[in-house]
């Protein structure tokens, strides 16, 4: 029985990953299919049209009008009556060029800032996609690990229950041991059901990113990750980098600039607008052959400097300006909140990494100790100095230690990526580095998954 239990524990998770999908595969598919990322790109491309639209008010405005008609007249003079008919054609070309339009210039500046904000938001979405992809990937792996632990625990508890039943039948154990083993086995069945449901849910979360379903994912190679300290190993330097390079903070700053230019634009609603206007008109009358009048053709052109000065519009401009000022204050508060988020979350991520390294080291040592404890407890159970409850409890502690190690390693990976995301330095090289920790190798850019086992 001792050997069977150890085999159950030590071979936990043994399987072939020859067709597993790795993190880079998932990331490439997320780039193509994630709706959040694609939406950020579309919003950015849409925002770029704001600049030419705003500049249009500063460029020449040209228009052509035309009119064609037929005129009928009856002229009576001295007892004589004459019917006249003639055709009339008019062409008019108008053009204007703004000379001074402060509101239009403010809108151009506002459009430029809005494009920069949208671009920063898109860059943030690109980095956030890496973060979300890695988290979803390792959430699935952890869910699978949890299910594997639960199933191994169920198998071990089943063997314990069968062994307790046999020992009771030959008079070596009391019925209490059978009941205790049966209770542990029943509980492990419920745990497996819950773990399997969680794995399905996490797989669906991953599917939401890529719109693909995966049979298996490449696990951590040898169930271990390298314990890498942040470089630089100074949280204040990471915070300084984040305050300079974090794209979400960039977007918030440009959004504040947009709000500022909006105040300028609306407050200029009652400023004078100067423009040069010109128009040229040509009219042509064509008369019948019986008419006493000759055909006429007239051309007229003029150029003028015009001013439109909307001095008062019922308080509209003042109200819109106040509204824009409140909007500026609101955006300013959002910028401050983003600033604080970068500072606080950078500290949290940094501390999670430093603490996580220590936790993973402790977890690995705990597993060694728990394995030794289980071996010792089983040996003592064989000679009758330990009970079935002691064995089950020792198993439970080992499974919990293995699960804790898996959780802490995945948390450590997520914290490492999060710290770089907050600093604005996260890129595809980071996800390639993490991918190299998986039981997969890539040759010339192609994925070649090796057969691997986890311990």
Long-range contacts (C-beta under 8 A, 24 or more apart in sequence): 1-159, 1-163, 1-378, 1-382, 2-375, 2-378, 2-379, 2-382, 4-159, 5-156, 5-159, 5-160, 5-374, 5-378, 5-391, 5-395, 6-374, 6-375, 6-378, 8-152, 8-155, 8-156, 8-159, 9-152, 9-156, 9-371, 9-374, 9-395, 9-398, 9-399, 10-371, 10-455, 12-148, 12-149, 12-152, 12-402, 12-454, 13-145, 13-148, 13-219, 13-223, 13-453, 13-454, 13-455, 14-453, 14-454, 15-216, 15-453, 16-451, 17-216, 17-218, 17-219, 17-439, 17-440, 17-449, 17-450, 17-451, 17-452, 18-449, 18-450, 18-451, 19-215, 19-216, 19-449, 20-215, 20-216, 20-217, 20-218, 20-219, 20-439, 20-440, 20-449, 21-214, 21-215, 21-216, 21-217, 21-218, 22-217, 22-218, 22-435, 22-438, 22-440, 22-442, 22-447, 22-449, 23-133, 23-134, 23-137, 23-218, 23-431, 23-434, 23-435, 23-438, 24-431, 24-432, 24-435, 24-442, 24-447, 25-447, 26-133, 26-136, 26-137, 26-206, 26-209, 26-210, 26-214, 26-217, 27-129, 27-130, 27-133, 27-428, 27-431, 29-209, 29-210, 29-211, 29-212, 30-129, 30-132, 30-133, 30-209, 30-210, 31-129, 32-210, 33-209, 33-210, 33-211, 33-212, 34-129, 34-132, 34-209, 34-210, 36-125, 36-128, 36-129, 36-132, 37-125, 37-126, 37-129, 40-121, 40-122, 40-124, 40-125, 40-126, 41-122, 41-125, 43-118, 43-121, 43-122, 44-115, 44-118, 44-119, 44-121, 44-122, 46-118, 47-114, 47-115, 47-117, 47-118, 47-119, 48-115, 48-118, 50-111, 50-114, 50-115, 51-108, 51-111, 51-112, 51-115, 53-111, 54-104, 54-107, 54-108, 54-110, 54-111, 55-108, 55-111, 57-98, 57-101, 57-104, 57-107, 58-98, 58-101, 58-104, 58-105, 58-108, 59-97, 60-95, 60-96, 60-97, 61-95, 61-96, 61-97, 62-93, 62-94, 62-95, 63-93, 63-94, 63-95, 64-91, 64-92, 64-93, 64-94, 65-90, 65-91, 65-92, 65-93, 65-94, 66-90, 66-91, 66-92, 82-292, 84-287, 84-288, 84-291, 84-293, 85-287, 85-288, 85-291, 86-285, 86-286, 86-287, 86-288, 86-291, 86-293, 87-285, 87-286, 88-283, 88-284, 88-285, 89-283, 89-284, 89-285, 89-286, 90-281, 90-282, 90-283, 90-284, 91-281, 91-282, 91-283, 92-279, 92-280, 92-281, 92-282, 93-279, 93-280, 93-281, 94-277, 94-278, 94-279, 95-277, 95-278, 95-279, 96-275, 96-276, 96-277, 96-278, 96-306, 97-275, 97-276, 98-273, 98-274, 98-275, 99-274, 99-275, 99-276, 99-305, 100-272, 100-273, 100-274, 101-273, 101-274, 101-275, 102-264, 102-268, 102-271, 103-265, 103-268, 103-269, 103-271, 103-273, 106-261, 106-262, 106-264, 106-265, 106-268, 107-261, 107-265, 109-261, 109-264, 110-258, 110-261, 110-262, 110-264, 110-265, 113-254, 113-255, 113-257, 113-258, 113-261, 114-254, 114-258, 116-250, 116-254, 116-257, 117-250, 117-251, 117-254, 117-255, 117-257, 117-258, 118-251, 120-247, 120-248, 120-250, 120-251, 120-254, 121-247, 121-248, 121-251, 123-247, 123-250, 124-246, 124-247, 124-248, 124-250, 124-251, 127-247, 127-421, 127-424, 127-426, 127-427, 128-421, 130-417, 130-421, 130-426, 130-427, 130-428, 130-430, 130-431, 131-414, 131-417, 131-418, 131-421, 131-426, 132-209, 133-209, 133-431, 134-413, 134-414, 134-417, 134-431, 134-434, 135-414, 136-202, 136-205, 136-206, 136-209, 137-206, 137-217, 138-410, 138-413, 138-414, 139-202, 139-205, 139-206, 139-410, 140-199, 140-202, 140-203, 140-205, 140-206, 140-214, 140-217, 141-217, 141-219, 141-220, 141-406, 141-410, 142-202, 142-406, 142-407, 142-410, 143-195, 143-198, 143-199, 143-201, 143-202, 143-203, 144-199, 144-217, 144-219, 145-403, 145-406, 146-195, 146-198, 146-199, 146-403, 146-406, 147-192, 147-195, 147-196, 147-198, 147-199, 149-195, 149-399, 149-402, 149-403, 150-188, 150-191, 150-192, 150-194, 150-195, 151-192, 151-195, 152-399, 153-188, 153-191, 153-395, 153-396, 153-399, 154-185, 154-188, 154-189, 154-191, 154-192, 156-395, 157-181, 157-184, 157-185, 157-187, 157-188, 157-392, 157-395, 158-185, 158-188, 160-184, 160-185, 160-388, 160-391, 160-392, 160-395, 161-185, 164-388, 173-388, 177-387, 177-388, 177-389, 180-388, 180-389, 180-392, 181-388, 181-392, 184-392, 218-438, 218-439, 218-440, 218-449, 218-452, 219-438, 219-439, 219-452, 219-454, 220-409, 220-437, 220-438, 220-439, 220-454, 221-437, 221-438, 221-439, 221-452, 222-452, 222-454, 222-455, 223-405, 223-406, 223-409, 223-454, 223-455, 224-364, 224-409, 225-360, 225-409, 225-412, 225-413, 225-437, 226-437, 227-357, 227-360, 227-361, 227-412, 228-416, 229-353, 229-354, 229-357, 230-350, 230-353, 230-354, 230-416, 230-419, 235-346, 235-347, 235-350, 235-351, 238-346, 238-350, 238-419, 238-422, 238-423, 239-342, 239-343, 239-346, 239-347, 241-423, 241-424, 241-425, 242-342, 242-343, 242-346, 242-422, 242-423, 242-424, 243-339, 243-342, 243-343, 244-424, 245-423, 245-424, 245-425, 246-342, 246-422, 246-423, 246-424, 247-424, 248-338, 248-341, 248-342, 249-335, 249-338, 249-339, 249-342, 249-424, 250-424, 252-331, 252-334, 252-335, 252-338, 252-339, 253-335, 255-331, 255-334, 255-335, 256-328, 256-331, 256-332, 256-335, 258-331, 259-324, 259-327, 259-328, 259-330, 259-331, 259-332, 260-328, 262-324, 262-327, 262-328, 263-321, 263-324, 263-325, 263-328, 265-324, 266-317, 266-320, 266-321, 266-323, 266-324, 267-317, 267-321, 267-324, 269-310, 269-313, 269-316, 269-317, 269-320, 269-321, 270-309, 270-310, 270-311, 270-312, 270-313, 270-317, 272-307, 272-308, 272-309, 273-307, 273-308, 273-309, 274-305, 274-306, 274-307, 275-305, 275-306, 275-308, 276-303, 276-304, 276-305, 276-306, 277-303, 277-304, 277-305, 277-306, 278-302, 278-303, 278-304, 342-422, 345-418, 345-422, 346-419, 346-422, 346-423, 349-415, 349-418, 349-419, 349-422, 350-419, 352-411, 352-412, 352-415, 352-418, 353-412, 353-415, 353-416, 353-419, 356-408, 356-411, 356-412, 356-415, 357-412, 359-408, 359-412, 360-405, 360-408, 360-409, 360-412, 363-401, 363-404, 363-405, 363-408, 364-405, 366-401, 366-404, 366-405, 367-398, 367-401, 367-402, 367-405, 370-394, 370-397, 370-398, 370-401, 371-398, 373-397, 373-398, 374-398
